[in-house]
Amino acid sequence: MDSFSTVIRTASHEQHVEAETSTFMSDLLGGGLGVDAYARYTEQLWFVYEALEEGAGRLASDPVAGPFIRPELFRRDALERDLAHLRGAGWRAGLSALPATLAYAERVRACARSWPGGYVAHHYTRYLGDLSGGQIIRDRAEKAWGFEKKGDGVRFYVFEEVGNPAAFKREYRELLDAVRADDLEKQRIVAECRKAFALNTGVFRALGEEFPLSA
């Protein structure tokens, strides 16, 4: 029988690929879009991580979500440094969320408030994805827009407090395998993972409409 971490990875694979190969992300990584599109994407991430991390302290003692609350993963401060670099000191004044982003952030908040298993699903799809595929985005962004290597502008993708990402991801999957949930709850968590990827894809779609690649 497959471990839960394998089940969750396999079950959400299709949505994961769809998110990664969205038109917006392809255009951005392919160099077809300017730094403004990258900055706009970074703004949307801020809303999602604000939702993920504002409830983390409250969930730290929860038997289901608690083991996953790892401060070394937190991204909000890094995002704020990136936004200050991208948008200037007054970045907060111009910050705005797309409707798709608001829907995503609100779903994360709802899970953080009342369903720890659902919160774990969102935690997994975001942070483990950032530790993996996020490194490709960082590399492209540094080359395309001349950001200092692992510096301001790409700090979101730099996990300074995670010394060994491969070991950390292995440990994270062990936490998933040991999650305190029965089979029915595990099925619900897997379904929420799919939902998380779909919400993320919705944000990419909206960004693609805002930044269409001129033919």
Backbone as a ProteinNet text record, in pm:
[ID]
protein_1_A
[PRIMARY]
MDSFSTVIRTASHEQHVEAETSTFMSDLLGGGLGVDAYARYTEQLWFVYEALEEGAGRLASDPVAGPFIRPELFRRDALERDLAHLRGAGWRAGLSALPATLAYAERVRACARSWPGGYVAHHYTRYLGDLSGGQIIRDRAEKAWGFEKKGDGVRFYVFEEVGNPAAFKREYRELLDAVRADDLEKQRIVAECRKAFALNTGVFRALGEEFPLSA
[TERTIARY]
84.5	0	88.6	54.3	135.2	127.2	235.6	236.2	147.7	103.6	14.1	83	212	283.9	288.9	298	296.1	157.2	55.5	-83.4	-113.4	-72.5	-102.9	-28.4	94.3	173	113.9	78.6	24.5	-112.9	-196.6	-334.4	-341.7	-244	-248.4	-154.6	-96.6	4.2	-50.4	-170.1	-227.8	-246.5	-302.7	-323.8	-191.2	-92.6	40.1	100.4	92.2	146.8	72.5	-60.7	-141.7	-99.8	-73.5	-31.6	105.7	197.6	334.6	344.5	253.2	262.3	157.9	108.9	13.2	78.2	-5.8	44.8	124.5	71.2	140.1	279.8	287.4	418	513.2	461.4	546	599.1	511	552.3	653.7	628.9	718.1	857	859.9	988.5	1057	976.7	1034.8	1092.9	1078.9	1135.4	1045.6	920.1	830.2	763.7	766.9	701.9	806	770.2	863.8	862.2	945.2	957.9	829.2	747.1	621.3	528.5	526.8	445.1	496.6	627.5	688.8	652.3	655	620	472.3	388.6	244.6	219.3	290.5	281.1	327.2	436.3	488.8	386.8	316.5	209.4	101.5	63.4	-42.1	4.3	130.8	185.6	176.8	196.4	191.6	56.7	-51	-184.3	-203.3	-149.5	-163.5	-82.6	39.6	124.6	82.3	23.9	-35.7	-143.4	-225.7	-331.8	-274.2	-170.3	-109.1	-42	23.5	110.7	46.3	-62.8	-124.6	-187.5	-229.9	-292.5	-197.6	-70.4	25.2	46.1	55.4	78	-33.9	-155.7	-272	-273.1	-219.9	-222.1	-101.4	-3.1	122	99.4	-3.5	-28.8	-134.2	-183.1	-285.1	-222	-287.2	-226	-209.5	-295.2	-285.6	-191.1	-218.1	-139.5	-9.8	-6.6	107.1	244.3	262.9	395.8	446.5	354.7	393.3	430	399.3	428.1	576.7	651.6	797.5	838.6	878.8	913	1019.4	1105.5	1209.8	1150.8	1022.9	957.5	890.8	861.1	779.3	836.3	746.7	787.8	744.5	659.2	600.9	706.9	800	904.3	989.5	1021.1	1100.8	1023.2	893.1	809.8	806.7	801.3	794.9	925.4	1035.8	1164.8	1168.7	1118.2	1114.9	1025.7	909.4	815.8	871.7	943	1005.8	1109.5	1177.8	1278.3	1210.9	1100.7	1033.1	946.2	879.2	779.8	818.1	925.4	966.3	910.2	955.1	921.2	770.5	696.6	552	471.9	530.8	466.5	329.1	311.8	182.8	66.1	91.3	-15.5	-72.4	11.3	-34.3	-71.8	-66.8	-91.9	-238.5	-264.4	-403.5	-409.2	-512.9	-530.2	-629.6	-598.3	-693.5	-806.7	-928.2	-1037.1	-1000	-925.8	-883.7	-791.5	-708.7	-617.7	-696	-795.9	-879.9	-951.2	-999.5	-1067.9	-971.6	-849.7	-746	-712.9	-684.8	-646.5	-760.4	-883.1	-997	-1015.6	-989.5	-998.9	-891.9	-772	-664.5	-705.2	-760	-803.3	-913.9	-1007.1	-1117.6	-1064.6	-969.2	-908.9	-830.5	-754.7	-676.1	-767.4	-885.8	-980.3	-1049.1	-1085.9	-1177	-1144.5	-1038.8	-1008.2	-856.4	-790.2	-644.4	-595.9	-671.4	-631.4	-628	-726.8	-728.8	-612.2	-578.5	-463.6	-335.8	-321.7	-204.2	-196.4	-311.6	-313.4	-256.7	-297.6	-248.3	-101.2	-64.2	75.3	165.5	125.4	203	217.2	104.4	110.9	196.5	198.1	276.5	423.1	451.6	591.3	676.8	622.1	704.6	727.4	627.9	645	750.9	751.2	849.5	991	1005.8	1138.1	1188.1	1095.4	1133.5	1134.1	1019.3	1010.6	1042.4	1026.8	1054.6	1197.7	1287.7	1428.7	1451.2	1368	1376.9	1336.4	1229.1	1181.7	1289.8	1351.8	1457.3	1570.4	1614.1	1725.4	1690.6	1567.7	1525.2	1512.7	1456.8	1436.6	1570.9	1668.6	1802.3	1863.1	1846.9	1905.8	1828.5	1693.6	1611.3	1616.6	1615.2	1600.8	1718.8	1823.5	1947.4	1945.2	1857.2	1858.8	1988.1	2033.3	2150.9	2119.7	2215.7	2192.8	2144.6	2027.2	1963	1940.9	1932.9	1919	1779	1768.5	1638.9	1575.7	1448.1	1377.5	1346.2	1434.7	1412	1424.6	1418.2	1435.5	1326.1	1209.4	1099.5	1143.7	1231	1272.5	1395.6	1446.7	1569.7	1535.5	1546.7	1516.3	1646.4	1685.9	1816.2	1824.7	1711.1	1712.9	1690.3	1675.2	1664.3	1798.9	1881.7	2019.1	2029.2	1944.5	1950.3	1809.4	1773	1636.3	1591.7	1681.9	1644.7	1608.2	1688.6	1660.8	1533.6	1514.3	1394.9	1269.1	1272.6	1156.8	1127.5	1233.6	1216.4	1146.7	1193.1	1134.3	987.7	960.9	824.2	732.5	780.8	698.4	673.6	770.2	749.8	640.2	635.2	527.8	391.5	386.7	262.1	220.2	318.2	287.2	234.5	276.8	238.6	120.7	59.9	-46.2	-159.5	-212.2	-316.1	-452.1	-483.6	-608	-646	-776.2	-821.5	-831.5	-869.3	-868.3	-961.8	-1078.5	-1174.4	-1117.7	-1056.2	-997	-880.3	-804.4	-693.9	-746.7	-860	-920.2	-962	-1014.3	-1054.5	-931.9	-822.2	-698.4	-646.7	-650.3	-607	-694.8	-826.6	-918.8	-888.7	-850.5	-817.8	-687.4	-595.2	-471.8	-506.1	-596.5	-639.2	-701.9	-781.4	-846.9	-742.4	-639.8	-533.2	-464.4	-433.3	-369.7	-463.4	-593.3	-690.4	-700.2	-697.5	-702.2	-577.6	-463.8	-338	-341.1	-394.9	-407.3	-500	-603.8	-694.4	-622.4	-528.1	-447.8	-361.2	-298.5	-216.7	-301.4	-422.8	-510.9	-543.7	-574.5	-607.3	-486.3	-368.3	-246.5	-220.8	-252.4	-235.4	-325.5	-445.4	-536.8	-487.2	-423.9	-372.5	-244.7	-168	-41.2	-40.2	-124.5	-122.6	6.7	63.6	185.6	146.6	199.2	158.4	209.3	121.7	156.1	260.9
-119.7	0	125.5	220.3	341.8	426.2	495.4	588.4	707.7	779.9	893.4	1001.9	1022.9	1126.6	1091	960.9	916.7	934.6	898.8	913.5	1059.4	1147.8	1290.9	1348.9	1303.9	1353.4	1302.7	1175.2	1114.7	1171.3	1186.4	1230.9	1373.4	1454.4	1595.4	1624.5	1517.7	1537.5	1615.3	1576.8	1640.4	1791.3	1826.6	1969.3	2041.9	1972.8	2031.3	2069.8	1977.5	2001.7	2117.5	2119	2225.4	2362.3	2368.7	2495.9	2537.5	2441	2471.7	2511.6	2458.7	2485.2	2587.1	2667	2771.4	2866	2927.8	3020.6	3133.1	3189.3	3300.7	3259	3144.5	3102	3068.9	3006.8	2976.4	3104.6	3203.5	3331.6	3403	3396.7	3464.1	3400.2	3267.5	3197	3195.3	3211.6	3211.8	3346.6	3444.7	3576.8	3667.4	3624.5	3704.9	3819.1	3814.8	3918.4	3999.9	4122.8	4211	4194.3	4269.6	4260.3	4301.9	4383.5	4425.8	4306	4212.4	4090.6	4006.8	3998.8	3926	3992.3	4124.8	4198.2	4176.5	4175.3	4153.9	4013.8	3916.6	3779.2	3773.7	3842.8	3845.6	3907	4010.6	4070.5	3967.4	3886.9	3787.9	3683.9	3647.4	3551.9	3606.6	3737.1	3797.2	3770.2	3783	3760.8	3615.5	3523.6	3381.1	3347.4	3398.6	3366.9	3442.2	3558.3	3629.7	3541.4	3479.1	3390.6	3264.7	3209.2	3087.6	3110.8	3225.6	3246.3	3322.2	3395	3469.5	3375	3255.4	3161	3055.2	3064	2957.9	2945.5	3059	3055.4	2982.9	3006.9	2944.5	2793.4	2750.8	2609	2531.3	2602.4	2536.5	2423	2434.9	2330.6	2229.3	2245.6	2153.7	2017.2	1907.4	1775.2	1738.1	1791.2	1758.1	1854.1	1984	2083	2122.4	2110.7	2158.7	2113.5	1982.8	1936.9	2004.2	2060.9	2122.9	2271.6	2329.3	2471.8	2487.6	2521.8	2532.2	2674.5	2754.5	2894.7	2911.8	2812.3	2826.3	2828.3	2790.3	2793.9	2928.3	3005.3	3126.5	3217.1	3269	3344.8	3490.3	3531.3	3665.6	3775.2	3763.3	3866.5	3876	3759.4	3758.2	3824.1	3795.1	3857.2	4008.6	4054	4198.5	4266.5	4200.2	4255.8	4260.1	4154.3	4150.8	4262.1	4280.9	4382.7	4524	4545.1	4676.2	4702.6	4596.8	4609.9	4632.1	4560.6	4565.4	4689.1	4729.8	4836.7	4963.9	4957.6	5075	5071.5	5167	5168.6	5175	5235.5	5247.9	5134.8	5015.9	4905.2	4868.2	4885.5	4845.4	4926.5	5053.3	5142.1	5096.4	5035.3	4992.7	4845.4	4778.2	4633.9	4603.1	4516.4	4477.3	4331.4	4264.7	4122.3	4104.7	4015.6	3975.1	3897.3	3898.2	3820.3	3672.9	3615.2	3475.3	3457.8	3559	3554.2	3565.2	3654.5	3668.8	3538	3468.8	3340.4	3237	3234.9	3142.1	3172.1	3297.5	3336.1	3308.6	3332.6	3310.1	3161.3	3076.5	2931.8	2887.1	2940.5	2908.3	2951.4	3071.3	3123.5	3037.1	2996	2913.4	2781.9	2721.8	2597.2	2622.5	2731.8	2765.2	2784.5	2840.2	2866.2	2739.8	2651.3	2545.5	2403.7	2386.8	2252	2233.3	2188.2	2171.3	2080.7	1975.5	1886.9	1959.9	2046.5	2127	2224.5	2280.1	2371.1	2296.9	2172.7	2091.5	2075.8	2055.3	2040.6	2165.6	2283.1	2407.9	2430.7	2395.8	2408.4	2325.2	2201.7	2110.5	2163.1	2203.6	2245.4	2370.1	2458.2	2581.5	2557	2520.9	2521.4	2415.2	2296.1	2194.4	2231.2	2295	2342.8	2451.3	2541.2	2650.4	2596.7	2494.2	2435.6	2364.4	2320.6	2245.6	2335.4	2346.6	2420.9	2567.8	2623.4	2764.8	2802.2	2705.9	2735.2	2764.5	2706.2	2733.7	2879.3	2922.2	3060.3	3158.6	3129.6	3217.9	3233.3	3122.6	3124	3207.9	3188.1	3262.1	3411.8	3441.9	3582.6	3655	3588.1	3649.4	3680.6	3586.1	3604.9	3709.6	3703.8	3792.1	3937.4	3960.6	4098.5	4145.7	4066.3	4110.7	4124.3	4048.4	4052.2	3990.9	4042.1	3983.3	3838.2	3749.6	3607.2	3587.2	3529.5	3503.5	3631.4	3744.8	3873.8	3931.4	4061.5	4128.9	4112.1	4077.3	4048.1	3900.9	3816.7	3670.7	3603.8	3683.3	3624.8	3523.3	3541.7	3447.4	3303.4	3285.1	3151.3	3100.5	3180.3	3144.3	3105.9	2978.2	2927.9	2919.7	3033.7	3041	2950.5	2925.4	2846.2	2697.3	2659.2	2516.8	2474.9	2415.8	2385	2281.6	2179.9	2070.6	2045.4	2109.7	2097.1	1953.3	1869.6	1730.4	1656.7	1675.7	1610.9	1667.4	1798.8	1862.2	1807.2	1792.5	1740.9	1595.9	1521.1	1381.8	1380.2	1467	1477.6	1522.7	1614.9	1665	1551.3	1469.2	1356.6	1256.3	1242.4	1155	1211.6	1344.3	1407.9	1379.7	1387	1355.5	1211	1121.6	979.4	953	1036.6	1017.3	1105.8	1176.6	1272.6	1201.7	1272	1212.1	1227.9	1131.8	1136.8	995.5	966.7	835.7	839.2	726.3	715.8	816.7	838.2	932.3	1074.8	1109.9	1243.6	1259.6	1153.7	1160	1184.7	1122.2	1146.2	1293.2	1349.1	1490.3	1580.7	1545.3	1624.1	1619.7	1502.2	1488.2	1574.5	1571.4	1652.5	1801.3	1842.1	1982.9	2021.8	1926.4	1950.8	1982.1	1903.9	1928.4	2066.7	2101.4	2232.6	2343.9	2323	2423.1	2447.8	2341.4	2357	2428.1	2394.8	2459.4	2609.4	2644.6	2786.3	2859.6	2793.3	2850.4	2871.2	2772	2782.7	2898.5	2920.8	3033.6	3167.3	3177.3	3299.8	3317.5	3210.1	3217.2	3259.2	3205.3	3237.8	3387.8	3438.5	3581.5	3668.7	3625.3	3700	3695.2	3581.1	3566.4	3661.6	3686.7	3780.8	3925.7	3950.9	4085.4	4113.2	4007.8	4021.4	3927.1	3954.7	3866.7	3891.1	3784.1	3796.3	3845.8	3961.5	4016.8	3926.2	3899.1	3805.9	3868.5
0	0	0	-84.1	-95.6	30.8	62.1	174.7	140.6	243.1	219.6	138.1	162.5	85.8	-62.7	-93.6	-233.7	-292.4	-215.9	-261.8	-293.7	-203.2	-219.1	-340.1	-360.9	-474.2	-605.9	-609.8	-731.4	-765.7	-664.5	-686.5	-739.3	-702.5	-744.9	-861.8	-918.8	-1024.2	-1144.6	-1188	-1306.6	-1286.4	-1168.5	-1138.9	-1123.8	-1069.1	-1048.8	-1184	-1278.4	-1412.1	-1478	-1460.6	-1520.9	-1467	-1335.6	-1275.1	-1327.4	-1332.9	-1373.7	-1521.1	-1602.1	-1745.7	-1792.5	-1699.7	-1737.3	-1838.1	-1920.6	-2022.9	-1958.2	-1848.7	-1783.6	-1737.9	-1668.6	-1616.5	-1731.2	-1835.7	-1952.6	-2016.1	-2030.1	-2088.8	-1999.7	-1869.2	-1774.3	-1776.4	-1766.9	-1762.6	-1898.9	-2002.9	-2136.4	-2176.1	-2086.7	-2113.6	-2195	-2215.9	-2298.5	-2223.9	-2092.1	-2011.8	-1936.2	-1904.1	-1835.1	-1684.2	-1618.3	-1473.3	-1402.5	-1469.7	-1408.2	-1385.6	-1479.3	-1464.9	-1348.1	-1334.4	-1222.8	-1089.5	-1086.5	-964.5	-928.9	-1029.3	-1007.3	-951.1	-1003.7	-953.9	-807.2	-777.3	-640.5	-544.6	-589.5	-508	-474.8	-573.4	-549.6	-447.6	-456.8	-360.1	-217.7	-203.3	-69.4	-3.1	-76.7	-19.5	24.9	-52	-18.4	107.2	114.1	229.9	355.4	336.9	449.6	512.3	428.5	477.5	542.2	481.9	535.3	670.3	684.2	800.4	914.7	887	996.2	1098.9	1053.9	1146.7	1199	1158.7	1193.7	1344.7	1414.6	1559	1631.6	1586.1	1649	1624.6	1511.4	1474.6	1525.7	1581.5	1621.9	1721.8	1803.6	1904.3	1858.8	1736.8	1686.4	1655.7	1695.8	1673.6	1526.8	1440	1297.6	1224.6	1235.9	1161	1231.1	1361.9	1440.8	1392.8	1363.2	1320.4	1192.8	1113.4	986.2	1000.7	1114.9	1134.1	1163.7	1061.9	1072.6	1033.9	1131.2	1102.6	993.5	975.4	872.2	731	719.7	589.2	559.9	662.9	645.9	536.7	453.2	335.5	335.4	427	417.2	426.1	519.4	533.1	405.8	348.4	224.7	110.6	103.1	-0.2	15.9	140	163.7	123.4	143.9	97.9	-54.9	-116.6	-263.1	-317.8	-256	-304.4	-285.2	-176	-154.5	-264.2	-305.9	-412.4	-547.9	-570.7	-700.5	-717.7	-610	-618.4	-543.6	-466.1	-389.2	-247.5	-166.5	-23.1	2	-88.4	-68.7	-130.6	-139.8	-211.8	-155.8	-25.1	34.5	-20.7	-48.3	-95.8	-230	-312.3	-444.2	-452.3	-339.3	-336.1	-365.4	-460.7	-487	-530.3	-483	-514	-627.4	-717.6	-820.2	-753.7	-811.6	-752.2	-730.1	-823.5	-809.4	-689.1	-663.5	-548.2	-418	-416.1	-296.6	-264.6	-368	-347.7	-289.4	-340.9	-293.4	-146.9	-116.9	19.7	118	76.3	165.2	193.7	94.2	117.7	217.9	205.4	300.1	441.3	452.5	583.2	644.3	561.5	610.9	667.8	598.6	647.9	777.1	779.6	899.7	1020.4	996.1	1105.8	1156.4	1063.8	1107.7	1060.9	980.5	931.8	916.9	1024	1020.3	907.1	875.5	765.5	632.7	611.5	489.6	485.2	601.7	609.2	567.5	613.3	577	424.8	360.8	214.7	147.1	193.6	134.3	168.3	289.7	333.7	242.1	219.6	136.2	-7.3	-67.2	-207.7	-225.7	-127.3	-140.1	-107.5	15.8	61	-7.1	-27.1	-92.4	-239.4	-299.3	-437	-446.2	-347.3	-347.4	-331.6	-248.6	-226.5	-352	-436.4	-556.1	-679	-743.8	-869.4	-857.3	-737.4	-717.8	-753.4	-743.8	-772.5	-920.8	-1005.1	-1149.7	-1175.5	-1107.8	-1124.2	-1078.6	-964.6	-913.4	-1014.9	-1068.7	-1164.1	-1287.8	-1339.3	-1458	-1428	-1310.1	-1272.6	-1258.9	-1198.9	-1183.4	-1320.6	-1411.5	-1545.6	-1626.4	-1617.6	-1702.8	-1658.2	-1525.1	-1476.8	-1391.8	-1391.1	-1329.2	-1177.3	-1111.2	-965	-914.2	-801.6	-737.1	-701.8	-720.5	-693.4	-549.5	-536.7	-406.7	-325.5	-395.3	-326.7	-337.8	-312.1	-317.2	-455.2	-453.9	-578.7	-592.8	-536.4	-543.1	-405.6	-300.3	-165.7	-131.5	-191.3	-168.2	-195.4	-293.2	-335.2	-260.3	-168.6	-97.1	46.5	76.7	211	290.2	345.2	412.6	534.5	598.1	721.5	697.8	571.2	538.4	480.9	565.4	526.3	415.4	423.3	326.3	272.7	161.4	109.7	85	31.9	2.5	131.2	235.4	364.6	425.2	409.6	464.6	397.9	265	192.8	233.1	256.5	302.2	438.8	527.4	661.5	652.5	561.2	543.4	497.9	406.4	359	471.7	560.6	677.6	767.5	780.7	858.1	792.9	661.2	590.1	615.5	609.4	629.9	771.4	865.3	1005.8	1047.3	951.8	985.5	1060.9	1161	1245	1176	1089.9	1013.2	970.6	974	925.4	773	714.8	568.3	502.5	562.2	504.6	506.9	620.1	632.1	534.1	514.8	418.4	276.6	244.3	113.3	99.3	207.3	206.2	187.8	252.7	241.2	96.7	35.9	-103.5	-194.8	-169.9	-250.5	-233.8	-112.7	-88.4	-158.3	-169.4	-246.2	-391.4	-446.1	-584.6	-595.8	-496.2	-496	-489.2	-406.5	-392.3	-526.2	-598.1	-729.3	-826.8	-819.4	-908.2	-877.5	-749.4	-710.2	-759.4	-748.7	-795.4	-947.3	-1017.7	-1163.4	-1200.5	-1119.5	-1142	-1134.2	-1041	-1028.6	-1153.9	-1198.9	-1320.5	-1440.9	-1448.1	-1561.2	-1560.8	-1440.9	-1428.7	-1462.7	-1419.9	-1454	-1604.2	-1665.9	-1810.5	-1887.5	-1830.7	-1895.3	-1877.8	-1764.7	-1739.2	-1818.7	-1842.5	-1916.2	-2036.6	-2136.9	-2255.4	-2333.5	-2379.6	-2458.8	-2597.5	-2637.4	-2767.3	-2879.2	-2972.3	-3081	-3172.8
[MASK]
+++++++++++++++++++++++++++++++++++++++++++++++++++++++++++++++++++++++++++++++++++++++++++++++++++++++++++++++++++++++++++++++++++++++++++++++++++++++++++++++++++++++++++++++++++++++++++++++++++++++++++++++++++++++

